[in-house]
Amino acid sequence: MRLIGLDLAWGERNPDGVALLRLSGGSACLEDSRVVRGDEALLEWIHQAAPPGEPALILADGPIVCPNRTGARPVDRETHRHFGRYHAGCHPSNQERCSRPSRLAQTLISRHGFQLGWDLTEATRLLAEVYPHPAMIRFFELNQIVKYKRGPAPAQRREFRRLQSLITSCLARRFPEVILDSLLLTLLKAPRTKAAEDRLDAFFCALIGLHHVRHLGQQTQVLGDRETGFLLVPR
């Protein structure tokens, strides 16, 4: 099984963070972590990371199901009911603001053999949406999100180091099967840059997938639905 984490850019200009976490023989290894720019480069990377016919689960941080033209999706509002007090609700998603993720999802479905969903018994190649902040609240047992994306640069660097430390502790406590090889250790110690942030977010998305696969979906909360948008959140 190949777990692919995607930190998707909503627009056309910014790069995407990507991560490939490979499951084999009871262990999980981070085989690739990088940023790629543009639809063509992203789709080619996914084609190489999860060749046709290979079991794979893509966990995308981005509104891959977003039929509403304006406003917010029902699942966006639902995250605020569950996680608003932690500052972990989703930004409102709509086609006017962020058409790219749903466009990419349709390409992955039509050309790369993926299906939207979370039921591991339905298909061997699944595509699901995740949002790191609620998962961090639950994995790290926090009262508020780690604020590494906004604020003055020194505060962002401090919070990014805190996130790296929290992920490192979480791996030891919750994911002992993940091999701490040189690629992962470098990522967990990298100075804060936009590329490092995107790559770490993508790796964390893949961890949400590992939790989902390990527990056969039984320890995953599904918010929303396939028609209007859904999120997988670890219980």
N, C-alpha and C positions, 0 to 999 in steps of 0.2 A: 504494500500500500504506500502510495506517495501522497503526502500531505503538503499542499501548496498554500502558503499564506500570501495574500496580496494586499498591500496598502495602496488602494487605487486613488489616483488623482481624479478629482471630479471634472476638471477642465482639460484642455488640450495641451497646455504649456508645461505643466510640472511633470516630473518623472514619477514612476511607480516603484515602490519597494516590493521586492519579491523574495520568497524563501522557499526552499525545498527541504522538507523533513522526511526522511526515508525510514520506513519501518521494516525491520528484518530481524528474524530470530529473537524476538522479545526485546530488542533495543531500538532506539531511534537516533538517527544521526543527521545533523544539519549538513546537507551536501552542497547547498548553494545559497548565497545571500548576496544580493546586489540591488542596484537600481537600474531600471531600463526606461527609455523615453519613447513614447508614442505607441499607438495601437499595434503597428506591425511588429515592432521589437518585442512587445509584451506577448503577443500571440505566438511568435516564434519561440520565445523562451518557454512558454507553457507547453508548446508542442515537443520541445526537447526534454523538458522536465517530466512530462507525463505523456509518453508516446501513445498513439492510438491503440486501444485495446488493453492498456495497463490500468489496473485499479487505481483510482485517484479521487481525492476529495479536495476541492478548492474552497478555501475560506477567505472571502473577500470583504475587506473593510471598505464598503462603498454601496450605494443604493442600487443593487443589481436588478431589483424589481421595483419599478417606479412609474406606474401608469398615469399618475395625476400630473396634470400640466402645471398647476400652481399649488400653493399652500404646502401642507405637510401630509405625509402618509399616516394612516392609522397606527402603524407600528412605531413611528416616530413619537406620536403622542403617548403611546403605551409605555415607551421607555421612560418618559417623564413621570408617569404614575408610579412606576416601580423604582426608578433610580434618580428622580429629580432631587431628592434630599441629599444625595451624594454628589450632585453636580454632574451626573453621568447620563443625562438624557441626550438623545440624538439631536443633531441639527435638522431643521426641516428640509426634506428632500422633495424635489419636483423636477419635471422635465425642463423647465426654464432655467433652473440653476445647475442641474447636473445630469445631462442626458448621456454622457459618455459611459458610465458604469453599466447602465442597462443595455446600451448598444453593444458593448463588449460581451455581456452575458449572452445576448442573442447569437453572437458569432460563435461563442464557445459551445452553445447548444446545437446550432445548425451545422457547424463545420468540424467540431472537435469531439462530438459524442458525449457531451455532458448533459445531465438532467438537473433541473432545479429541485432541491429537496434536501432532506436530512435522514430519511429512512435508509439505513445501510443494507436492508434486505431488498430494496426496490431496484437498485442499480449499482454498478461497480464504479461509475464515474459520476460524481455528484458535485453540484455547485451550490454553495450556501453563503449567506451574508452573516457577518459577525461585526461586533463593535467592541473594540478593546476595553473601553472605560468600564462598562458594567462587569465584564469578566475580571478585570483587575480588582474591582471592589470585592468580588467574591473570592477569587484566588488568594488575594493578599489580606483579606479581612480588614478592609479599610473603612473609615468613616467618611472619607472624601477622596475624590480622584487625585492622582498624581498630576500636578499642573506643570507639565514639561513642554507644553505647546504654546503658551502665552506668557506675556509679562516681560520684564527686563531681561537682558541676556544673562547676567549673573544668576538670576533666579532660575531661568531655563536650564542652565548648565547644572545647577545644584539639584534641581528636580530630576533631570535626566540621569545623573549619577545615582540618585535615590531609586529611580525606576530600575536601573541596571542591577542594583543591589537587591531589590525586591524580587526581580526575576531569578537571580542567582539563588536566593534562599528558597524560592518557590520550586525551582528545579530539584533541589536537594530533598525538599519535603514532599512534593506532590508528583514529581516526574523523575524518579531515579533511573528510569530506563534511557533517558536522554544522555548521550555521550558528550562529555565536555571536551571536545577536541579543539584544536587550535583555532579553527574558523569561528566556532561559537564563543570561545574565551576572548578572542579579539573583539568580537561584536559586543560582548558584555563589559568590555573595558575601554571601548573606543570613546574619544572625546566627543562631545555633543556637536554634531553638524546636522544639517537637514537630511543629508544622505544617510547618516548613521541612525537618525530618528526613524526614517522611512523603513530602513532595513530591520530595525528592532521591532517596529510595529508589525511588519510582515511576519517575522519569526513568532511574535506573540499570537498572531492570528493562527499560525500553524499549530501552536500549543493548544488553542481552543479545539482545534480539530483532533489532536491527539487525545484530549480528554473525552471528546465525543466518541471516537472510535474505541478507545479502551473500555468504556462502559456501555458500548453498543447502543448509544443514544439514550440510555436510561437515566443518566445524570445530566441531561441537557434540557433546559427550558426553551421552548419554542414560542417566541412572541410573534404575532401576526399570522399571515397566511401567504400562500404562493401567488395569489391573485393581486394583492395590494402591497405586498412586501413583508418579509419576515426576517427575524434575527435568531441566531442560536446563542444562548447564554448558559454557561456552565452553572449547574445547581451547587 
